[in-house]
Amino acid sequence: MKLRLLIIFLFSFFNISAQSKNSFLDSVISYKLFNPEKAVLFGLAGIESLNSNENKKIEFEYYYQLGEIFNKLNLYPEAVEFLTRSIDIYDEISLENSSLIQGIEPGWVLINIGNIHFKTNNLESAKAYFLEALEIFQNYHNESLEQKNYGLNTAQNNLALIEIEKGNLEIAKSYLNQILERRLIVGKASDIMYSYFSLMSFEFQNNNFEMGIEYFEKAKNLYAQNTQQEQFSEELALYYSYIQEILGTYFLNKREFKKALDYLLFSEEILKKIENENFNDNINIIHKISETYLEIGDLKNTEFYLSKVEKIYLKIDIDKKIRFNELLAEKFTKQNQTQQLIEAKNAIINLTNQKNLEIQKSNLLSLDTKLLIRKKQKEFELKENNLWRTIYISIIIILLLALTSSILYFSFKYVRVKNSKLILEKEKINSELNYKKRELLSKTNFIVQRNEHLKKLNQNIDSQDLNKRELGEIKREINSMINSEKYYSEFDKLFSEIYPEFSKNLKTKFGLSNTYIRLAAYIKMNQSNNQIAKICGISLRTVESQRYRLSKLLNLQKGQDLNEFLNTF
């Protein structure tokens, strides 16, 4: 068995190795339904052909499709692993470009994972995935309302099944009622009918017959309204046939056979109206009708309905074949047809053995598939380890090159900075020396000019008697000395050395004259109005007037402080 699978695998591998990545994916989808084992081979080969820079969308598709296939093959751990990986890839793609994946939403992947946990009776994990999916569907904004409601209904229906299993019937019914309310708002009759079917089943399973009948009556009225309005819907009719079957089965179990026949026959009548009737649903109804006729001893009608099954016997699955032969055996027992009874029982034994063989075959195939998956995973891990080893070596080489370059760079930079520092220190010394020379020359000139002016003033006073005119000239001389622009120029120069950009910025931004720039300088030095008046040799009122005009020139708002503005300028 294993050798044959290995030969098939090698043959498939060498034949598919030449295909493109998209070809692999197309093959996975093509074989998914009728030959899932072969689809797995294509999928694993496709993943192996991808490299680290490959399109993430293709990688997502591989993992999602393989996850669904493993679920179908009852390989639940592998299904969960691959579906979870597809979610991780989806999140990576969404961060880059959420429009790359169309048609498959993460909510539905989470639903699939939850379903797998539910099948394996891991209820808490299943609930966690269903709740996460529910949150995603609740946050739908751009998607259509129909898609959003379908997702919400599916998640809540699955949560209801979990609560039923846990015995939390009130919580389960709350979920089912929320679904019904949502469907009533939308108003689609077939969806509303399905909710009535779900709630009726729920009530009957929990022995609440009266409440179940209430939903039956609602379903009956809904079906009547739609058939009267000539709005026949096959989907609506199918769900209503389920409801009739539930009630028929209930009375069959209660051994109220006449009532059971009424509902089961009506259910069959509804199914006949559906062009694309569900084959398995029809067989189930026929079996129940046959069973009911058999119970009341109507062997003629029993044989009539069993003959319907016999016509399509080869098409039905093993479980239905076994049930068919069980009914035949009961019929032959009542008719005392020993030979036919033996044949029916032999058929049941053979079918049961065949079913067990198929289960064993499926288990063996699943085991072979698991071994193949493990082998492929080891190959992927080895490939990934080699890749990481190459990456680590490359990183070490890059770091060594970066370290060497850094050492060379900083050595060169250190020498350059050191040379620059020496040049700056030399320039600073020359600058300070020149400044000291200029300052010394300035002070010397000031002493010479002052002494000459004072000598002249003494000569004027001593040479003759002073009258009012001469006294006025002396005062003007003194005032001229006070108002000499030389002193102010020296002040401007020294101020500019302390605040190099202040005067320049005032002139550039506001176009101030030297007089107002000098006034601004006094204010910045925190000189009071009285002090400024003494320095400039003007009246206090004149200073106040100049301050007011300066505020206007600086475009200050009413109430804005001039001193604060200039101190922070």
Contacts in CASP RR format, 6 or more apart in sequence:
PFRMAT RR
TARGET T0000
AUTHOR 0000-0000-0000
METHOD contacts of the structure
MODEL  1
MKLRLLIIFLFSFFNISAQSKNSFLDSVISYKLFNPEKAVLFGLAGIESL
NSNENKKIEFEYYYQLGEIFNKLNLYPEAVEFLTRSIDIYDEISLENSSL
IQGIEPGWVLINIGNIHFKTNNLESAKAYFLEALEIFQNYHNESLEQKNY
GLNTAQNNLALIEIEKGNLEIAKSYLNQILERRLIVGKASDIMYSYFSLM
SFEFQNNNFEMGIEYFEKAKNLYAQNTQQEQFSEELALYYSYIQEILGTY
FLNKREFKKALDYLLFSEEILKKIENENFNDNINIIHKISETYLEIGDLK
NTEFYLSKVEKIYLKIDIDKKIRFNELLAEKFTKQNQTQQLIEAKNAIIN
LTNQKNLEIQKSNLLSLDTKLLIRKKQKEFELKENNLWRTIYISIIIILL
LALTSSILYFSFKYVRVKNSKLILEKEKINSELNYKKRELLSKTNFIVQR
NEHLKKLNQNIDSQDLNKRELGEIKREINSMINSEKYYSEFDKLFSEIYP
EFSKNLKTKFGLSNTYIRLAAYIKMNQSNNQIAKICGISLRTVESQRYRL
SKLLNLQKGQDLNEFLNTF
1 364 0 8 1.000
1 368 0 8 1.000
2 368 0 8 1.000
2 371 0 8 1.000
5 368 0 8 1.000
5 372 0 8 1.000
9 41 0 8 1.000
9 372 0 8 1.000
12 38 0 8 1.000
12 41 0 8 1.000
12 42 0 8 1.000
13 41 0 8 1.000
13 45 0 8 1.000
16 23 0 8 1.000
16 24 0 8 1.000
16 27 0 8 1.000
16 41 0 8 1.000
16 42 0 8 1.000
16 45 0 8 1.000
17 45 0 8 1.000
19 27 0 8 1.000
21 46 0 8 1.000
21 49 0 8 1.000
21 50 0 8 1.000
21 54 0 8 1.000
21 58 0 8 1.000
22 58 0 8 1.000
24 42 0 8 1.000
24 43 0 8 1.000
24 45 0 8 1.000
24 46 0 8 1.000
24 49 0 8 1.000
24 62 0 8 1.000
25 43 0 8 1.000
25 46 0 8 1.000
25 58 0 8 1.000
25 61 0 8 1.000
25 62 0 8 1.000
25 65 0 8 1.000
27 39 0 8 1.000
27 42 0 8 1.000
27 43 0 8 1.000
28 39 0 8 1.000
28 42 0 8 1.000
28 43 0 8 1.000
28 62 0 8 1.000
28 65 0 8 1.000
28 66 0 8 1.000
28 69 0 8 1.000
29 39 0 8 1.000
29 65 0 8 1.000
30 39 0 8 1.000
31 38 0 8 1.000
31 39 0 8 1.000
31 42 0 8 1.000
32 39 0 8 1.000
32 65 0 8 1.000
32 68 0 8 1.000
32 69 0 8 1.000
36 69 0 8 1.000
36 72 0 8 1.000
36 73 0 8 1.000
37 73 0 8 1.000
37 365 0 8 1.000
37 369 0 8 1.000
39 65 0 8 1.000
39 66 0 8 1.000
39 69 0 8 1.000
40 66 0 8 1.000
40 69 0 8 1.000
40 70 0 8 1.000
40 73 0 8 1.000
40 369 0 8 1.000
40 372 0 8 1.000
40 373 0 8 1.000
41 372 0 8 1.000
43 62 0 8 1.000
43 65 0 8 1.000
43 66 0 8 1.000
44 66 0 8 1.000
44 372 0 8 1.000
44 373 0 8 1.000
44 376 0 8 1.000
46 62 0 8 1.000
47 59 0 8 1.000
47 62 0 8 1.000
47 63 0 8 1.000
47 66 0 8 1.000
47 376 0 8 1.000
47 380 0 8 1.000
48 376 0 8 1.000
48 379 0 8 1.000
48 380 0 8 1.000
48 383 0 8 1.000
50 58 0 8 1.000
50 59 0 8 1.000
50 62 0 8 1.000
52 387 0 8 1.000
56 89 0 8 1.000
56 92 0 8 1.000
56 93 0 8 1.000
56 96 0 8 1.000
56 100 0 8 1.000
57 93 0 8 1.000
57 100 0 8 1.000
57 101 0 8 1.000
59 89 0 8 1.000
60 86 0 8 1.000
60 89 0 8 1.000
60 90 0 8 1.000
60 93 0 8 1.000
60 101 0 8 1.000
60 104 0 8 1.000
63 82 0 8 1.000
63 83 0 8 1.000
63 85 0 8 1.000
63 86 0 8 1.000
63 89 0 8 1.000
64 82 0 8 1.000
64 83 0 8 1.000
64 86 0 8 1.000
64 104 0 8 1.000
64 109 0 8 1.000
66 82 0 8 1.000
67 78 0 8 1.000
67 79 0 8 1.000
67 82 0 8 1.000
67 83 0 8 1.000
67 86 0 8 1.000
67 112 0 8 1.000
68 79 0 8 1.000
68 83 0 8 1.000
68 112 0 8 1.000
70 76 0 8 1.000
70 78 0 8 1.000
70 79 0 8 1.000
70 82 0 8 1.000
71 79 0 8 1.000
71 83 0 8 1.000
71 112 0 8 1.000
71 115 0 8 1.000
71 116 0 8 1.000
73 365 0 8 1.000
73 366 0 8 1.000
73 369 0 8 1.000
74 362 0 8 1.000
74 366 0 8 1.000
75 366 0 8 1.000
75 369 0 8 1.000
75 370 0 8 1.000
75 373 0 8 1.000
76 116 0 8 1.000
76 119 0 8 1.000
76 120 0 8 1.000
78 370 0 8 1.000
78 373 0 8 1.000
79 112 0 8 1.000
79 113 0 8 1.000
79 116 0 8 1.000
80 113 0 8 1.000
80 116 0 8 1.000
80 117 0 8 1.000
83 109 0 8 1.000
83 112 0 8 1.000
83 113 0 8 1.000
83 116 0 8 1.000
84 113 0 8 1.000
86 109 0 8 1.000
87 106 0 8 1.000
87 109 0 8 1.000
87 110 0 8 1.000
87 113 0 8 1.000
90 101 0 8 1.000
90 106 0 8 1.000
90 109 0 8 1.000
91 106 0 8 1.000
93 100 0 8 1.000
93 101 0 8 1.000
94 101 0 8 1.000
105 136 0 8 1.000
106 136 0 8 1.000
107 132 0 8 1.000
107 133 0 8 1.000
107 136 0 8 1.000
107 137 0 8 1.000
107 151 0 8 1.000
108 133 0 8 1.000
108 151 0 8 1.000
110 129 0 8 1.000
110 130 0 8 1.000
110 132 0 8 1.000
110 133 0 8 1.000
110 136 0 8 1.000
111 129 0 8 1.000
111 130 0 8 1.000
111 133 0 8 1.000
111 151 0 8 1.000
111 154 0 8 1.000
111 155 0 8 1.000
111 158 0 8 1.000
113 129 0 8 1.000
114 125 0 8 1.000
114 126 0 8 1.000
114 129 0 8 1.000
114 130 0 8 1.000
114 158 0 8 1.000
115 126 0 8 1.000
115 158 0 8 1.000
116 126 0 8 1.000
117 123 0 8 1.000
117 125 0 8 1.000
117 126 0 8 1.000
117 129 0 8 1.000
118 126 0 8 1.000
118 158 0 8 1.000
118 161 0 8 1.000
118 162 0 8 1.000
123 162 0 8 1.000
123 165 0 8 1.000
123 166 0 8 1.000
126 158 0 8 1.000
126 162 0 8 1.000
127 159 0 8 1.000
127 162 0 8 1.000
130 155 0 8 1.000
130 158 0 8 1.000
130 159 0 8 1.000
130 162 0 8 1.000
131 155 0 8 1.000
131 159 0 8 1.000
133 151 0 8 1.000
133 155 0 8 1.000
134 152 0 8 1.000
134 155 0 8 1.000
134 156 0 8 1.000
134 159 0 8 1.000
137 148 0 8 1.000
137 151 0 8 1.000
137 152 0 8 1.000
137 155 0 8 1.000
138 152 0 8 1.000
140 147 0 8 1.000
140 148 0 8 1.000
145 186 0 8 1.000
146 186 0 8 1.000
149 182 0 8 1.000
149 183 0 8 1.000
149 186 0 8 1.000
152 179 0 8 1.000
152 182 0 8 1.000
153 179 0 8 1.000
153 182 0 8 1.000
153 183 0 8 1.000
153 191 0 8 1.000
156 175 0 8 1.000
156 176 0 8 1.000
156 178 0 8 1.000
156 179 0 8 1.000
157 175 0 8 1.000
157 176 0 8 1.000
157 179 0 8 1.000
157 198 0 8 1.000
159 172 0 8 1.000
159 175 0 8 1.000
160 171 0 8 1.000
160 172 0 8 1.000
160 173 0 8 1.000
160 175 0 8 1.000
160 176 0 8 1.000
160 202 0 8 1.000
161 172 0 8 1.000
163 169 0 8 1.000
163 171 0 8 1.000
163 172 0 8 1.000
163 175 0 8 1.000
164 172 0 8 1.000
164 202 0 8 1.000
164 205 0 8 1.000
169 206 0 8 1.000
172 202 0 8 1.000
173 199 0 8 1.000
173 202 0 8 1.000
176 195 0 8 1.000
176 198 0 8 1.000
176 199 0 8 1.000
176 202 0 8 1.000
177 199 0 8 1.000
179 195 0 8 1.000
179 198 0 8 1.000
180 192 0 8 1.000
180 195 0 8 1.000
180 196 0 8 1.000
180 199 0 8 1.000
183 191 0 8 1.000
183 192 0 8 1.000
183 194 0 8 1.000
183 195 0 8 1.000
184 192 0 8 1.000
189 222 0 8 1.000
189 226 0 8 1.000
189 231 0 8 1.000
189 233 0 8 1.000
189 236 0 8 1.000
190 233 0 8 1.000
190 235 0 8 1.000
190 236 0 8 1.000
190 239 0 8 1.000
192 222 0 8 1.000
193 219 0 8 1.000
193 222 0 8 1.000
193 223 0 8 1.000
193 236 0 8 1.000
193 239 0 8 1.000
193 240 0 8 1.000
193 243 0 8 1.000
194 239 0 8 1.000
196 215 0 8 1.000
196 216 0 8 1.000
196 218 0 8 1.000
196 219 0 8 1.000
196 222 0 8 1.000
196 239 0 8 1.000
196 243 0 8 1.000
197 219 0 8 1.000
197 239 0 8 1.000
197 242 0 8 1.000
197 243 0 8 1.000
197 246 0 8 1.000
199 212 0 8 1.000
199 215 0 8 1.000
200 212 0 8 1.000
200 215 0 8 1.000
200 216 0 8 1.000
200 219 0 8 1.000
200 243 0 8 1.000
200 246 0 8 1.000
201 246 0 8 1.000
203 209 0 8 1.000
203 211 0 8 1.000
203 212 0 8 1.000
203 215 0 8 1.000
204 212 0 8 1.000
204 246 0 8 1.000
204 250 0 8 1.000
209 250 0 8 1.000
216 243 0 8 1.000
216 247 0 8 1.000
219 240 0 8 1.000
219 243 0 8 1.000
222 236 0 8 1.000
223 236 0 8 1.000
223 237 0 8 1.000
223 240 0 8 1.000
226 232 0 8 1.000
226 233 0 8 1.000
226 236 0 8 1.000
232 273 0 8 1.000
234 273 0 8 1.000
234 274 0 8 1.000
234 275 0 8 1.000
234 276 0 8 1.000
237 270 0 8 1.000
237 271 0 8 1.000
237 273 0 8 1.000
237 274 0 8 1.000
238 270 0 8 1.000
238 271 0 8 1.000
238 274 0 8 1.000
238 277 0 8 1.000
238 278 0 8 1.000
238 281 0 8 1.000
240 270 0 8 1.000
241 267 0 8 1.000
241 268 0 8 1.000
241 270 0 8 1.000
241 271 0 8 1.000
241 281 0 8 1.000
241 285 0 8 1.000
242 267 0 8 1.000
242 281 0 8 1.000
244 263 0 8 1.000
244 264 0 8 1.000
244 266 0 8 1.000
244 267 0 8 1.000
244 270 0 8 1.000
245 263 0 8 1.000
245 264 0 8 1.000
245 267 0 8 1.000
245 284 0 8 1.000
245 285 0 8 1.000
245 288 0 8 1.000
247 263 0 8 1.000
248 259 0 8 1.000
248 260 0 8 1.000
248 262 0 8 1.000
248 263 0 8 1.000
248 264 0 8 1.000
248 267 0 8 1.000
248 288 0 8 1.000
249 260 0 8 1.000
249 264 0 8 1.000
249 288 0 8 1.000
250 260 0 8 1.000
251 257 0 8 1.000
251 259 0 8 1.000
251 260 0 8 1.000
251 263 0 8 1.000
252 260 0 8 1.000
252 264 0 8 1.000
252 288 0 8 1.000
252 291 0 8 1.000
252 292 0 8 1.000
252 295 0 8 1.000
254 260 0 8 1.000
255 295 0 8 1.000
257 292 0 8 1.000
257 295 0 8 1.000
257 296 0 8 1.000
258 296 0 8 1.000
260 288 0 8 1.000
260 292 0 8 1.000
261 289 0 8 1.000
261 292 0 8 1.000
261 293 0 8 1.000
264 285 0 8 1.000
264 288 0 8 1.000
264 289 0 8 1.000
264 292 0 8 1.000
265 289 0 8 1.000
267 285 0 8 1.000
268 282 0 8 1.000
268 285 0 8 1.000
268 286 0 8 1.000
268 289 0 8 1.000
271 277 0 8 1.000
271 278 0 8 1.000
271 281 0 8 1.000
271 282 0 8 1.000
271 285 0 8 1.000
279 315 0 8 1.000
279 316 0 8 1.000
280 317 0 8 1.000
280 320 0 8 1.000
283 309 0 8 1.000
283 312 0 8 1.000
283 316 0 8 1.000
283 320 0 8 1.000
286 305 0 8 1.000
286 306 0 8 1.000
286 308 0 8 1.000
286 309 0 8 1.000
287 309 0 8 1.000
287 320 0 8 1.000
287 323 0 8 1.000
287 324 0 8 1.000
287 327 0 8 1.000
289 301 0 8 1.000
289 305 0 8 1.000
290 302 0 8 1.000
290 305 0 8 1.000
290 306 0 8 1.000
290 309 0 8 1.000
290 327 0 8 1.000
291 327 0 8 1.000
293 299 0 8 1.000
293 301 0 8 1.000
293 302 0 8 1.000
293 305 0 8 1.000
294 302 0 8 1.000
294 327 0 8 1.000
294 330 0 8 1.000
294 331 0 8 1.000
294 334 0 8 1.000
297 334 0 8 1.000
299 331 0 8 1.000
299 334 0 8 1.000
299 335 0 8 1.000
302 327 0 8 1.000
302 331 0 8 1.000
303 331 0 8 1.000
306 324 0 8 1.000
306 327 0 8 1.000
306 328 0 8 1.000
306 331 0 8 1.000
309 316 0 8 1.000
309 320 0 8 1.000
309 324 0 8 1.000
310 324 0 8 1.000
313 321 0 8 1.000
313 324 0 8 1.000
316 324 0 8 1.000
318 351 0 8 1.000
318 354 0 8 1.000
318 355 0 8 1.000
318 358 0 8 1.000
319 355 0 8 1.000
321 347 0 8 1.000
321 351 0 8 1.000
322 348 0 8 1.000
322 351 0 8 1.000
322 352 0 8 1.000
322 355 0 8 1.000
325 344 0 8 1.000
325 345 0 8 1.000
325 347 0 8 1.000
325 348 0 8 1.000
325 351 0 8 1.000
326 344 0 8 1.000
326 348 0 8 1.000
328 340 0 8 1.000
328 344 0 8 1.000
329 341 0 8 1.000
329 344 0 8 1.000
329 345 0 8 1.000
329 348 0 8 1.000
332 338 0 8 1.000
332 340 0 8 1.000
332 341 0 8 1.000
332 344 0 8 1.000
333 341 0 8 1.000
442 490 0 8 1.000
446 486 0 8 1.000
449 486 0 8 1.000
453 477 0 8 1.000
453 481 0 8 1.000
457 474 0 8 1.000
457 477 0 8 1.000
457 478 0 8 1.000
460 470 0 8 1.000
460 473 0 8 1.000
460 474 0 8 1.000
461 474 0 8 1.000
464 470 0 8 1.000
466 474 0 8 1.000
482 537 0 8 1.000
483 537 0 8 1.000
488 518 0 8 1.000
491 518 0 8 1.000
491 521 0 8 1.000
492 503 0 8 1.000
492 514 0 8 1.000
492 518 0 8 1.000
492 521 0 8 1.000
495 502 0 8 1.000
495 503 0 8 1.000
495 521 0 8 1.000
495 525 0 8 1.000
496 502 0 8 1.000
496 503 0 8 1.000
499 521 0 8 1.000
499 524 0 8 1.000
502 520 0 8 1.000
502 521 0 8 1.000
502 524 0 8 1.000
502 569 0 8 1.000
503 517 0 8 1.000
503 521 0 8 1.000
505 569 0 8 1.000
506 512 0 8 1.000
506 516 0 8 1.000
506 517 0 8 1.000
506 520 0 8 1.000
506 569 0 8 1.000
507 517 0 8 1.000
510 553 0 8 1.000
510 554 0 8 1.000
510 555 0 8 1.000
511 553 0 8 1.000
512 520 0 8 1.000
512 550 0 8 1.000
512 553 0 8 1.000
515 546 0 8 1.000
516 546 0 8 1.000
516 549 0 8 1.000
516 550 0 8 1.000
516 553 0 8 1.000
519 532 0 8 1.000
519 543 0 8 1.000
519 546 0 8 1.000
519 547 0 8 1.000
519 550 0 8 1.000
520 550 0 8 1.000
520 566 0 8 1.000
522 531 0 8 1.000
522 532 0 8 1.000
522 535 0 8 1.000
523 532 0 8 1.000
523 547 0 8 1.000
523 562 0 8 1.000
523 563 0 8 1.000
523 566 0 8 1.000
524 566 0 8 1.000
524 567 0 8 1.000
524 569 0 8 1.000
526 563 0 8 1.000
526 567 0 8 1.000
527 535 0 8 1.000
529 540 0 8 1.000
529 543 0 8 1.000
529 544 0 8 1.000
529 547 0 8 1.000
530 540 0 8 1.000
532 543 0 8 1.000
533 539 0 8 1.000
533 540 0 8 1.000
533 542 0 8 1.000
533 543 0 8 1.000
536 543 0 8 1.000
547 562 0 8 1.000
550 562 0 8 1.000
551 560 0 8 1.000
551 562 0 8 1.000
554 562 0 8 1.000
554 565 0 8 1.000
556 562 0 8 1.000
556 565 0 8 1.000
END
